Structure formats: C-alpha cells, structure tokens
Amino acid sequence: MTLELSDLGLADLPRGARVVAAMSGGVDSSVTALLLQRAGFAVVGVTMQLYDQSQPLAGSRTCCAGQDVRDARRVAETLGIPHYVVDYEAKFASSVIAPFVDSYARGETPVPCVLCNQTVKFRDLLGMAQDLGAAALATGHYVERRAVGGAVELHRGREAARDQSYFLFGTTREQLAFTRFPVGGLPKAEVRRLAAESGLLIADKPDSQDICFVPSGRYAEVVERRRPEVRREGDIVHVDGRVLGRHSGVASFTVGQRRGVGIGGAGEPLYVVAVDAARDRVVVGPRSALATATLTLRDINWLGNEVMPTSLDVVVRIRSTMNPVAARIETAGSGVTVRFAEPELGVAAGQGCVFYDGSRLLGGGWIAHATPIALAA
C-alpha cells in the first residue's frame, strides 16, 4: 500500500516541519511516528509518564508507565528520532484520577480515558508541542480529521471496530486544528504490517484495554482507598420498593451490572438500575427496568457547523462499544436533553453521550441525569 500525505491527513503541513508524536509505547503511536518520519517531517517523540506502575500486573493491558515507556524509547531509537519522557503524574492525578474517584463516590460511571484526552493529552501535551515550535501534535487515535471548506471535521475511524471517536468528543476546535491522526484511515492489520516491516519490536504488542491506573479492573479498591466513606453499608432495593438485602458500599456497583449484585433466590436475573449514593441505596430490577427514554447532559462540546441548534436529529453513543442509535438533542440554556427514538438500556450518569451526523462527530457531553422509565413515575 502506497500512502500519500493526503491519506495520512498531513498534506497541509510544511514539508520538513517539526511534529511532536505522542508515543504511548503501543503499535499505533509507534507507527504514527514512523509515518511522520517517512513523510519527511522532523519528528520528536514524547511519552507521558502518567502513574507509577513499578509492579505491573501480569497480563494487564495499560499504557503510559513501566514497560510502555521503555517500549516507546526503543521505538524512537530504532527510528533514530529524539525522544523525551515528560512527568505528568501530578497533572494526571488531579485531572483524571481525582475526578474518577469523585464520580464513582457520587454513584456515577465515569469514563477516565475521555478526561485524559481532554486534559493531559490535548491540553498539557499539546501545549508543550506548541512551546517546542511544532507545526502539529500527532497521535495514534483511530479517527479521521478532514478539512472541508476551510473548516476541520472529526470523523469516525475507517475501521469501525477500532474507532476511538467516542473518547475524543471533548476535543475543541482549536485543539483539532493543531492535531493529526495519521493511522485513523488505515486498517489495523496494515498498521501492524508497517511496524513489522520496519523492524519495530512492538508490532505484535496487544492493544491497551484496561484503565491504566486500575490494571486489575477492581475499580472499587481505588475509590475506597481514596474515599473510605464509600464503604458505608446500605440497602439493596427492588424497583417495586422491596428491600432485598444489604451492600457494603456503593462504589462496587454500576448501572447495568448483573454479576456481583449478591441477591439470590429472586426468581429472575437482577440488574443494577440506579445507584443512589446520597442515600447509600442500590436499586435493582429486571433487565426491562433499565430502559431509559431521555437524559440530560452537562459540559457540552460542539464541533458541528456554527452554533449548536436548539433541536437536531442525530445518532448518539452512550458507550464506546455500542452502535449509534437515533435520538433528538434539544438545547435549553446551558443544558441539553437527549430523547432516544427507542428507549435505551443501562444509561448511567457520568458516562459520555456523543453525537454524530453519519461518520462525523458533532460533539457530546457528560450525562448528568438519566432516570429509567421504571423509576420516573
């Protein structure tokens, strides 16, 4: 496959310009640096040290610490480009880990990878790239950046299974103007082939999947260590009002959860329908009780044309892994209401809700309130 600058979204950059490549130690960001170098840019590799993982768990798939930093350094040495590691642990702790913990303590289901992109990656790292006199910051995200009629649009990655646009809904117009995503239009198999062909030892490295600072997947342990008060016991209540049992802390529950609810003999599978942290209650019910017709959003970021309209039919995603579903967004003051065409299951406060027009990402916001129909009466 012959790749042109236009295929990589780099055609508008001056040939030979300095470009900072965000290198996480994975195959996508490594090939990003490789493609920039092949295209004739002066590449500077930068890796963010985000947390202390001096004793990583076997089998964990995370990024930005430990072996990943070493892998990024080895790739940079293979390519012969300068490489720097920046210590963003304090920034990451305050901008990502603390809000994550606070969100869980409120009974929400946070998405820390979105916060990481909004803060340390596209605020702090991007600012550093500008301070270095770079023409652009390039990352390994699977999204496409398109220049259309003098404006810049963000689109879903070409390979649907790899698309990461959900995690970038908070990217501003100014950040998007400065950022490039060279691998966003490539199949993953081609990215791995390019890495192997170039002798990069990370060509077969598994994709990062775990939340980097929770490699064990046990979120409650992280929350309880920082916010011990979430260990308070409380009632597990059925949507019909019956008290079914007790729990040892709301941090162990998220909306839509089935496993680990801890109620036997109910005669039907029970799901977490709502987490009421203020009253230390966990509400459970049948799967049908998860259905939600509307939700409200806060902290909206709009990337569509001009000003966000008062009403618009779109497709939305409330989880990164779901297929987009039809909905109408309605603005009122600083808030936005989303009305699903068909009730959606398992909508949780704290998640992101992302808007699309076809493949184009129009923006999104954080879910502030989402009341299941079964609890709305």
C-alpha angles and dihedrals in degrees: 000000000000111000121206125198089252090057089056097044091245102109094105095057120094110255110255094020120146113259125183113221115205101222116194095173094257130115097256097055091040092055088045088061090045094053092047091052093048089051090059101254125141098247124203114188117213126184123192118222100210107167142359111267098163090148107035118192117252111257096014117141108209138129145220101044143064114353093011092063090049091048091052090050091051092050091050090050091050091051093043095233128135114263131196133185115212121201106230096155094117092045091048093048093052099036101039116010097044094049089045091055093044091050094052090046088057090054094256132131106234128199105215095181089066091051090048091055092046094051125019097024106039097025109033102024093040090051090051091051089053091049088054090057094248121162091217147356114234125199136181096242118138098238133106125235113203129187107217122177095333093314130097121233131191117220136183116271115272092244104062095205090058099041113135100179092114089068093052101053090113094058110121126224090251092051092046090052090059100040131082131194107198098176096045094097096045130091113246090239089059091050091053091045091054090050093050093044089054095049096249108159093214093065092112097034112133118248117261110255109156125083099263098231093042101050091156091058090231099127095170091064091057092047095045092048091057099031107032092175090075087074089078113128121238146160128291103216130191117230087249090061101259117137105229102177148308135286132204098226140343093238089078093064136072131178112271094024117141106166116073097022087127100215116126131185095030092130093232138050110274126212131193104258099175140358112216101191094173090062096030089240131142114199117206136182146143120309091261089062089068092071113121125185102186140016138183127229137209133197096028121198114197121199099165126104117303117320121359108263121239090240132014138164110230141146117254141195122207093181130037093236099049128096113248114266130202118264143149121236118207125188125212118172109313094336133083129208120206118204115193119219086223124018112270124219126234102010110173133192111245095040123110123253111205127196126215139184101201105306094341118104108225096183135264147210145222119277107247100173133011116168117188114232089243091062098037097081 
